[in-house]
Amino acid sequence: MGLYKTAPPLSGRMGALWSLASVRDAAVIEFGCMGHMVYGRTFLHRMGVHGGHLYSTHLGETDIAMGDTSRLFKTVRYLMDEERPNTIFLLPSSVPEIIGVDLDALSRELSAQFPETRFFPVSAGGFGLRGHQGVEQTLLQLAGKLPKDSDKTQTPTFNIIGSCADMFRFGPDAAELSRLMEGAFHVKPLCVMTSDAGVAELERMGGAHMNLVIRREGEAAAQALQKRFGTPYLSARPYGIQGTGDWLRKIESLCGIGIDGVFLEKETAKTVEELLPLRAILQRFLRAHPEESALTLAGHTDVVSGIADFAEAEFGFRQCRRYCDCPDTQTSDMPYLGDKEKRAAADETRGFLMGSGELLRMAKRDGRMQIAYPDDMWRHNYEPPFAGFRGAVHLASLWVNEVFSSKL
Amino acid sequence: MTDIRHLKRLAAVQSMNGVGPLTPAAFPGNHCPMHTALGLGTRIKNVSTLVVGTAECGYYSRNLPLASPFPEREQGLHWTYVLDGREVVFGFRDGLISAVKEMDAAGAKVILLLITCVPELIGEDIESVRREIQPQISARLLYIPLGNFKYGSYQPGYWQTLLAMGKLIKKTARKTGTVNILGRSPGEDHIPRPELIALLARHHIPLRFIAPDASIEDFAAAGGARMNLVLSPFLEPLAEWMREEHGVPFFSLHSVYDADEIRGAYRSVGELAAIETDIVFQEAYRQAKKLQEAAKSLFGGKCYIGANIGAIQPFPLAAYLSGLGLSPVMLNTEDFYPSDKAWKDRLVRQNENPVLCLLLNEQADGAVIKELGADVILGDWGGRAETAPPTAQIMDLYGYIGYERTAALLNRIVAALPRKEGDSHNGTV
């Protein structure tokens, strides 16, 4: 992977941890040196992730030299005495990956000793895996192993797949989508995978009538659920008035439930009304200052695409420069935001910039324009969303505030 | 769960390898030494760092350079070298050399190579790489091994880094009158300037403060000092090394608690600095002696558990308290310093052989500590609000030295201990 002058991309192990950390009624044990989990837990708490109990065994030189795995067994015994979680995720760690610790085999041994507990060895340990692969593999593993056989729920329900800690504002975005689903179709979420899910919700996923995949890494999990339960899925992330309306209409086609027209009309009208003055100010500014009319966006591919399309189509930004935060998902239209690109974006003083807290700090820009990690702030799940109708108003207010705070 | 048979006693421990966790599940545990090494590196002007390790090491630690107190021009470069799967198997020598050369070309003056778990484990010979490329670059390259599996906490990140920074000290035959204060910043105001340092300042003795916000130049000139006064255990290995390499005598003031020993240490410092100390501190000495006597009468036959006391070192403290009759039964031991061998021998000579442990899970550890039946717990722990056993918080005494620290320590322990009818209070004690 090499030299990084700024934050490097996430590892697969981090993607796995960040996907699992919010799962309630479960514990995560990292069989490895404790420094990773100390850092990881602090970061997750800062990102607003609570729920799962995160433990580390720590490892000493002797454990490594002797291939001693007894710390893992002792930690599990402690958890069984103190908490009795019904599911324990065994998280791969870098040092055991090198010395060849077989988490699958250990999991089988543990299952024999503690038959009442489900041990779940997480697969994303390899050194070649990046964060998005860790998220993808973990969601797929969860979808493959946890759901129980079940009939569809009597009243229609849905799952959200891919709401994980690595997506900035994951909680508010998932809440906005659930609100829209309840309003438009009078359906409730069965499982918000993984940011608002316990083991029980994950086990019930098969009962949902549809799966809403809100990031590309969730698609493999949705396909597995479709194969096993016949659940149709939609892979899309709605931004803006048009985008959100289209998203709801696609869901209507997918699930065969008619949209509540009154709700959609009211929501649309309300959003249009709230956006009207914001649009007037912003569009006037962009027309008067064409040199400021570029919007640079850097973050998760699906987030960047969605916000950029909204900004161009509904607000008249003349140019949206798009950067993704994962080297593996880059395209010619959306290159990876490496060190060089970060520096260039940070050095550009004109136009609007939305990206990670790190990038905005490098650029000495307003931290409110953050749409991606990393940052060094404490976050919670009561902040406004970016997705959906409410997200549209929020985004527009950010751009207008940027005009008043630093452009005039 | 009060079974602590898995733990070793002090006499049987040679290094951190012998110190086990009190309870098995770290929740969350201690920071790794890379965290503090990087934190220190970002607070020394013009020092650059290269964290070598996994994406976890590189990503999670970015907040430290982001929070650097220095403006960009003085900040140094704080970069990361992330190993990929191929390098884990076949080594990363070429990539590391290339990265260091790029940092050198970008203007780094001193580069700390912070080598974390994976590169330490796979056995890449970093020291030979360092020796090989040092002549080819203008930046000074320092190798700091920080594998988390060798240590129980963050503390080696501090002392290993400061020890490595010692390599920047220039050899000089001419000693000046300057006194190096190791472990305190010149502008530090959250802890009052210790009494001895204030005395030296009153006598216009030039002081050089070697602490996180010192400059490279401060380190470079430190070898010409008359003596080192060590206020922090994190600087003790550097002081020992400076004594051997640069002939600078040192006085370890952070580990001295006993009133007579403090007087002896101050006297020695005074002789080297040509100032009188006995009379100046006569009243403080008298008060400390009085407190010690009173404490002795109260401590006799009692025992304590050393919990989380931060950077205060458990063995010097245990040796002192044991001398007053307060015996250590279990000590949270976050690191085994080079100097701890001598403290271990001293404690064993005092017939003390406490159990050593690492406290990594406040809730679980708290339950065990509570059941062990010590008379008092020193430091922070899961039962800090309990009255049985009572707690004396002492973590904030880090940075204090001398009579004032001893007085505060004894007063807090005495105040925490339950009183029997007839125990005298005698003013403060």
Boltz contact constraints between the chains, C-beta under 6 A:
constraints:
  - contact:
      token1: [A, 1]
      token2: [B, 82]
      max_distance: 6.0
  - contact:
      token1: [A, 1]
      token2: [B, 84]
      max_distance: 6.0
  - contact:
      token1: [A, 2]
      token2: [B, 95]
      max_distance: 6.0
  - contact:
      token1: [A, 3]
      token2: [B, 81]
      max_distance: 6.0
  - contact:
      token1: [A, 3]
      token2: [B, 99]
      max_distance: 6.0
  - contact:
      token1: [A, 4]
      token2: [B, 80]
      max_distance: 6.0
  - contact:
      token1: [A, 5]
      token2: [B, 79]
      max_distance: 6.0
  - contact:
      token1: [A, 7]
      token2: [B, 59]
      max_distance: 6.0
  - contact:
      token1: [A, 7]
      token2: [B, 62]
      max_distance: 6.0
  - contact:
      token1: [A, 8]
      token2: [B, 55]
      max_distance: 6.0
  - contact:
      token1: [A, 8]
      token2: [B, 58]
      max_distance: 6.0
  - contact:
      token1: [A, 8]
      token2: [B, 59]
      max_distance: 6.0
  - contact:
      token1: [A, 8]
      token2: [B, 80]
      max_distance: 6.0
  - contact:
      token1: [A, 8]
      token2: [B, 82]
      max_distance: 6.0
  - contact:
      token1: [A, 10]
      token2: [B, 55]
      max_distance: 6.0
  - contact:
      token1: [A, 11]
      token2: [B, 55]
      max_distance: 6.0
  - contact:
      token1: [A, 14]
      token2: [B, 56]
      max_distance: 6.0
  - contact:
      token1: [A, 33]
      token2: [B, 117]
      max_distance: 6.0
  - contact:
      token1: [A, 33]
      token2: [B, 148]
      max_distance: 6.0
  - contact:
      token1: [A, 33]
      token2: [B, 149]
      max_distance: 6.0
  - contact:
      token1: [A, 34]
      token2: [B, 26]
      max_distance: 6.0
  - contact:
      token1: [A, 34]
      token2: [B, 29]
      max_distance: 6.0
  - contact:
      token1: [A, 35]
      token2: [B, 32]
      max_distance: 6.0
  - contact:
      token1: [A, 35]
      token2: [B, 148]
      max_distance: 6.0
  - contact:
      token1: [A, 36]
      token2: [B, 56]
      max_distance: 6.0
  - contact:
      token1: [A, 37]
      token2: [B, 28]
      max_distance: 6.0
  - contact:
      token1: [A, 38]
      token2: [B, 28]
      max_distance: 6.0
  - contact:
      token1: [A, 38]
      token2: [B, 29]
      max_distance: 6.0
  - contact:
      token1: [A, 38]
      token2: [B, 31]
      max_distance: 6.0
  - contact:
      token1: [A, 39]
      token2: [B, 60]
      max_distance: 6.0
  - contact:
      token1: [A, 41]
      token2: [B, 28]
      max_distance: 6.0
  - contact:
      token1: [A, 55]
      token2: [B, 25]
      max_distance: 6.0
  - contact:
      token1: [A, 55]
      token2: [B, 27]
      max_distance: 6.0
  - contact:
      token1: [A, 56]
      token2: [B, 26]
      max_distance: 6.0
  - contact:
      token1: [A, 56]
      token2: [B, 29]
      max_distance: 6.0
  - contact:
      token1: [A, 58]
      token2: [B, 26]
      max_distance: 6.0
  - contact:
      token1: [A, 58]
      token2: [B, 29]
      max_distance: 6.0
  - contact:
      token1: [A, 59]
      token2: [B, 149]
      max_distance: 6.0
  - contact:
      token1: [A, 60]
      token2: [B, 17]
      max_distance: 6.0
  - contact:
      token1: [A, 60]
      token2: [B, 149]
      max_distance: 6.0
  - contact:
      token1: [A, 61]
      token2: [B, 17]
      max_distance: 6.0
  - contact:
      token1: [A, 61]
      token2: [B, 149]
      max_distance: 6.0
  - contact:
      token1: [A, 61]
      token2: [B, 150]
      max_distance: 6.0
  - contact:
      token1: [A, 62]
      token2: [B, 17]
      max_distance: 6.0
  - contact:
      token1: [A, 64]
      token2: [B, 149]
      max_distance: 6.0
  - contact:
      token1: [A, 74]
      token2: [B, 24]
      max_distance: 6.0
  - contact:
      token1: [A, 75]
      token2: [B, 24]
      max_distance: 6.0
  - contact:
      token1: [A, 75]
      token2: [B, 25]
      max_distance: 6.0
  - contact:
      token1: [A, 78]
      token2: [B, 24]
      max_distance: 6.0
  - contact:
      token1: [A, 78]
      token2: [B, 25]
      max_distance: 6.0
  - contact:
      token1: [A, 94]
      token2: [B, 54]
      max_distance: 6.0
  - contact:
      token1: [A, 94]
      token2: [B, 118]
      max_distance: 6.0
  - contact:
      token1: [A, 95]
      token2: [B, 117]
      max_distance: 6.0
  - contact:
      token1: [A, 95]
      token2: [B, 121]
      max_distance: 6.0
  - contact:
      token1: [A, 98]
      token2: [B, 121]
      max_distance: 6.0
  - contact:
      token1: [A, 127]
      token2: [B, 85]
      max_distance: 6.0
  - contact:
      token1: [A, 127]
      token2: [B, 88]
      max_distance: 6.0
  - contact:
      token1: [A, 128]
      token2: [B, 85]
      max_distance: 6.0
  - contact:
      token1: [A, 374]
      token2: [B, 62]
      max_distance: 6.0
  - contact:
      token1: [A, 376]
      token2: [B, 63]
      max_distance: 6.0
  - contact:
      token1: [A, 376]
      token2: [B, 66]
      max_distance: 6.0
